[in-house]
Amino acid sequence: MKILVVQTNTYRLLAPTPLGASLVAARLRRDGHDVRFVDLMHAAEPVKSAAAAAADFRPDLACYSIRNRDNMNPRDYFDPIPSVAEIVDTVRKATSAPALLGGTGFTTFPARVLQATQADWGFAGDDLDAVARFVRSLAESRPDLTAPGLVYRNGSGNIVENPFRIVGYRNVRFDNWDFIDFHSYRKGWWQAGVVTRTGCPERCIYCDAFHTFGGQFILREPALVADDLLTLKRDRKARSVFLVDAGFNRPLDHAKEILREVLRRGAQLQLHATFDPGECDDEFLDLFRRAGGVSLMLFVESLSDVVLRELRKPFGVAEVLRDAAAMHRARVDFLFMPSLGIPGETRETVRETLTKTSKLGAAFVDFNIGLRIQPRTSLRDRAVAEGLISPDDDCYDASFYISPHTPREWLEKQVKTYKRRHLFSRLRIVPFAFRLIAKRPWTWGPDNNALSKK
């Protein structure tokens, strides 16, 4: 079967590499299908690029990966779905190939996205076996409508959503790297992404990761993570990698073992990751730096204990400040992008966050305003109770929670004032940028220190 796999994400902030889409493409290729992969991230005209590839390849099936429903930013809102719908329609006109959707953005709103794009089918969840099973049934002209996660229209035209599975990537070998043009991603913060775990046991009031990625950690074997980095380093000539987990340092023992394996194998690259305060020690930061680590992104919305408790975060401000000080000692740069006006916020807590931010010493600081209200979250329930959204709002169309005590106009003014008063703090990005240029871990070999600790 000839299958076109299209990565539809064109939102270039941080420009993440298409891990999920290329992994599906690799699985379908292993199953014997003839697969062509199209990444639209850097396409000048995405719709035309997808249509041209389809007209040339003449696929029997076109698959589309939808990474996000939107960019979750009220200041510069971006809705990709109309563009995805245009891509699906244009490819269908060029080839008559039916359309199959997938990705995290689809998993969040399966029926609404299927309807908006007029695609034929979609898959929620991350179960590669279920996708492969359904595609095999299509090749045999007997569509298996019982496949877990399948979303389709029944004979009456109503959309049916089969229960989906979150299986993670515990023992998955990523053999998808040849689908990605890493040279085109070199212009961004990092060239590649590597999965170390999926899932999250926390239930922060605004986050639906428990639904889209699972409510418990699913840890990858450290040797498999090191294999990925070594392949990217030796075969794909990558230089920088983002460890695509919400808080790479959790669980701490698992993160340390990954870093030790990287050092033992000589798989060092420039590493970037998000960081969840509370699970950290000097050994972790030392391992991270020696493995090529250059930056951690603090996964912290506020520097007020009042707000952190309201969000149900498992740490407080003391842990944030302690870990930030440890990063300075370890010579590991960190970025900080809190959100203002979120649940529990008052003018006093906003000022508290701004005051402490100025003393944190982050290499880069920026501010978000409000939180995107997601379905199936406590924040949605709160927004309904406070009359911000109606009880029948499914959150497909973006609404943002902003505390009634901190109007948006006031928040915008506080951000402008902060940036004006701390103009020279932006210069901290200069030594950070220099370290990005000067640090070349892709030239390093195995760490004898790590070998001796095995």
N, C-alpha and C positions, 0 to 999 in steps of 0.2 A: 504494500500500500504506500502511495506517495503522500507524505505528510509535511505540510508547511507549519512551522512553529514560529509565531510572531511574538516577540517581547514588545509590548505596547508602551512601556513607560518612557516618557520623554521629559519628565520633570528633572532638571539637571542639578538641583541643589544636592550636593554630595554625590550625585550620579552613581548610584549603586549598580554593581554588575548584576546581570540577570541569572542569579543562581538557580531559582526554582524553574524558570522556563527552560534553561539549558539542561537541567537535570532530567526533566520530562523528555526533552529531545533525545538525550543520551539513552534513556531507558527504552524509548520506542525504537531507536536504532539497534540496540542490543536484541530487540525482539524480531529484527529482520526487516523492519520497514525502511523505506528510502526517505530520509529526513533532510529537509533544508531548514536552516535556522536564520531568522531575520531579526536583528536587534535594531530598534528604531531610536535608541537613546540619542545618537549623534546624527541622525538623518536630518538633512535640511528641510525636506518635505516628506514627513512620515507616511502620509496616505499614498502618495505617488510611489514611494519606495516599496511599500508593502504590495501595492497593485502590480508594480513592475516585476517583483519577485514571483508573484503568483502567476502572472501571465507567462513568464519564462518557464516556471517549474511545472505548471498545470497539476496541482495537487488533487488528491482524492478527498483530503480532509485538511481543514485549516484550523490550527489551535492558537489561542490567544491568551497570553498571560497578563493579568491585571493586578499590578502590585498594590495600588492604593485606591480607595474610593475618591479621595481628594488629598490635598496637601496639609489639611488641618491647620491652616493659617488664616485668621480673619483679616489680617492686614493686606495680604496679597493672595487672595483665594484663587486656587486653580482646580478646576473640575476636568479630569481627563476623559470622562465617560462619553461626551459627545464626539470627541476625536476617535475613541475606540469604536463607537458605533459607525462612524464614517469609514473607518478602516475595514470593519467587517463587511459593510455593505459594498464597498468598492471591490474588495477581493472576491466577494460572491458574484458580482456582476462580471468580473474578469474570468472566472473559472467555474462557477456554479458549485464550488466545493462547499459542503456544509461546514458550520462553524461550531467549535467546541471551546468553551471558556474555562479558565482556572485562575489560581493565584489568590493571595490573601485578600485583596480587594473584593474578589468575587465571593470568597468564603464568608465575608462579613454581610453581604447583601445579595445572596444568590438569586432570588426570584426577581428583585428589582433590576439587577444588572442584566439578567437574561432578557427581561422585557425591554429595557432601554436599548439594548444592542440588537434585539431581534435575532440573537444567535439560536442555533438549533438545540444545543446541549451545553451543560457546564458541569464542572466538578468542584465541590467544596471539600476542604480538608487537604491533607498532604500524602494520601495513600497512593504511591506510584503503582502498586499492584492493581488497585481498582481501576486506575486510568488505563493501564495496559490491557486489562481484561475487557474493558468496554471497547477499546479500539480494535482489539482482536475480533470481537463480535461484529463490529462494523465491517471489517475486512471479509468476514464470512457472510455478510448481508443478513445477519440475524442480530440486530441491536439488543444487547442485554440490558434491559431497563431495570434490573434488580441490583446493578452494581452499586456498592456503598458510595455515597457522596454524589451520585448522579442527580442532576437537576434537568428536567425535561417537561415537555408538554404532553399531556395524555390525549386520548382520542377526542375529548371534549374541548381541547384547547387550554385547559387549566394547567398551571405550572405545579409540578410535583417535585418535592425535595426529599430524596432518600437520605436517611441519617448518615452522617459522614464520620470518618475515623481520623484521629490524629495519631500517627505512629512514630513520627520523628525520624531521625537519621542515625540511630545508634550505631548500626553496622553498615551503613551505606557508604560505598566507595564512589567518590565524585569523579566520574570519567567524562565530564562534560566540558573540560577546559578548552578543547579545540574549537568549540562553538563560539568562543568569546574573543573579540579583537582587543587584546589587552593594551595594545599601543594606543588605541583611541581613548582609553580610560586613563592614560598616564597624565593627562592634563588636569585631572581632578585631585582631590585630597589623597586618594588611594586608587590602586588599579584593580584590586580583586577583593572578593569577600570569601570568608571561610567560616563554616558552621562548626562551633564547638559543642553546642547543646541547643535544645529547643524547650519550650514550655516555661511556665513560671507559677510557683505555688502562692505567690502573693496575690492579694485581691485589692489592689489600689482602686479607689472608688471610680476612677475615670477610664480604666484600662480593660480592654476585652481580649487580652492575650490568652487568657484561660480558655477562650472559645476558639480562637484562630490557631493557636499553637499548643494548647493543652495546659492543664492546671497543675502539672508536676514537671520537674526537670526530667528531660530525656537526654542523657549524657552520651556524647560520642566518645569512642575509645581514643585516648590520647595519641596512640600510634597512627590512627587514621587521620587525625588532624595534622600531625607532623608529615604524613605522606602527602597530604594536599599541599602544604607549604613547600615541601621539597620539590614536588612536581612543578608548582608555580615558579619556584626559584630557578630550577635547572632547565626545564623544558620550555617554559613560557616566558622566561626572562622578566618576570614580574619583580617589582622592587618594593611595593607597599601593599599591605593587606589590612582590611578591616575585619575584625572578629565579630561576626554579625549576631551577637547575643545581647539581650537587654541586661547588662551587668555581667561582663565576662568573668569577673572575680567571684561569682557565686556558682556553685559551692567552691569555697576557697581551695580545698585540697585538690579538687579536680582541675582547677585553673593552674595550680602549681605544677601538677603532674604533666599537663600539656606543655608548659614552658620548659620543664626539665627535658621532656622528650624532644622538643625543638632544639634545645642546646646539644643534647646527645647526638642528634642526627645531623647537626649542621644545617638546619632548616631555617635559619634566621632571615627575617625580612623586616622592613620597617612595619611595625605593628601599631595599629590604632584600635581602640576598643571603648565601649561604654563601661562605666564603673558605678557600682551601687555601694554607697558608704556602709560601713559596719562590719564588712568581712574583708579585712585587709591587715597585713603585717609587713614588716620590713623585708622579710624573705620574698614575699610575693613581688613587691616592687623591684627588688634587686634582680629577680629572675626575669621579670618583664623587661627591664632595661637591657639586660644581657642578651635576651632573645631578640632584641631589635626594637623594643617598644619605645615609641616617641611621644605618644599622646594618649590620654584617657579623657573621655567625655563624662563629666559628673552627671549622673542620672538623678538630679536633684531639682525639684521644682521651686523650693523656697528655702530661705534661711531663717524661718520662724517656726519654732516648735509647735505653736498653735496650729499653723497651717499643715505642717507635716502630720500631726496627729489626725487632723480632719481628713487628710488624704489616705490615712491608714498606712503610712510608710513605716517600715520596720527599723528606722533609725531616726535619730534626732540631730539637732544642729551640732552638738558636741562631737558626734561621730564624724560629721562632715568636716569640721575644722581640724580634728585630729588627723584624719586621712589626708587632707590637703597639706598639712604640715609635713606628713611623712613623704608625700610626693615631692615636695621641695627638697627634702633631705636626700631623696633617692635620685634627684635630677631627672624626674619624669614630669613633663609638661602636662597640664590639664586645661580643658575648656569648660566653660560654665555658661549655661543658657537657661536661667530660671524662667518660670511663667508667673506673671503678676495678675492679680485680680481673680484668683482661683478660689475654690470653696474654703471658707473660713477666713478669707482675707478681709482685713480692714486697712484703713489708711496707716495705722500704726504698724501693722505687720509688713506692709509694703515698704515703709521707711526702714524697718528693721532689716529686711532683706537687702535693700540698696546700701545701707551702711556697712553691713558685713561683707557684701560683695566687693566693695572697694578695698577691703583689707585681706581678701582671700588670696590675691596674687595669681589669678588665672592668666594663662597666656592669651586667652581670647574670651570676651564676654559679650553676650547679646541677650536680649529679653524678648520673650513671647508674651502675648496678652490673651488671657482666657484659655479655656480648654474645649476642644471639640467634644460634643456630647455623643457618645457611642451607645449603640443598643446593648441591652443585657447588662448594663452597669448600674452601680448604685448612684452614679452621677445623673443618669437619666431619670431614675426615680426621684431624686432630689429636684431636678429641673421641672418635673411634672408637678411635684408638691408645691414648688414655689411659683408655679404658673408661667414658667419661661417657655415651656412647650406643652402641647396638648397631650392627653393620655393616649391618643391613637397615633401619635407621631412615631414613626419607625426609625427616625434619625437618618434616613437615606439622604435627605436634603440637609446640609450642614447647619447646625445651630451651635453657638458657642456660649459656654457658661462664663459669665463675668459677675463677680460678687456684687450684690446690690449696694454694698458699702464703698465700692471703688469704681465709679463710673469710668467708662473707657476713655473719655476725653481727659479726665484727671490722670489716668494711668499713662497715657501718651505724653502728657506734660512732664510727669515725673521721669520718664525715660529720657526725654530730651534734656532735661536739667541735669540728670546724672551724666550723660555723655558729654555735656558741655563742661561740667565741673571736673571730670576725670579724663580730659582730652589726652593727656600724655600717657595715661595708663595703656592706651592702645599701642604704645611703642613696645609693650611686652611681646607683641607678635613678631617683632624683628629678630630677637635671638632665637625664638622658636622656629621661624622660617629658616634661619641659618642652620639650625640643627637638622632640619628636614633635608637641607641640601648637603650638609657635611657628613651626616651619619649614613654609612653605606653597609648595612649588615648583610646584604646579598653577596658581599665579597668575603664574608667570614666563613670559617670552617667549624667543625665540631668543637665544643667547649670541653676541654680536658677536665675542668673542675666538675662539670655536670657528669662526665663519664665516670669519675671516681666515686660519685654518690649513688650510682645505680645499684 
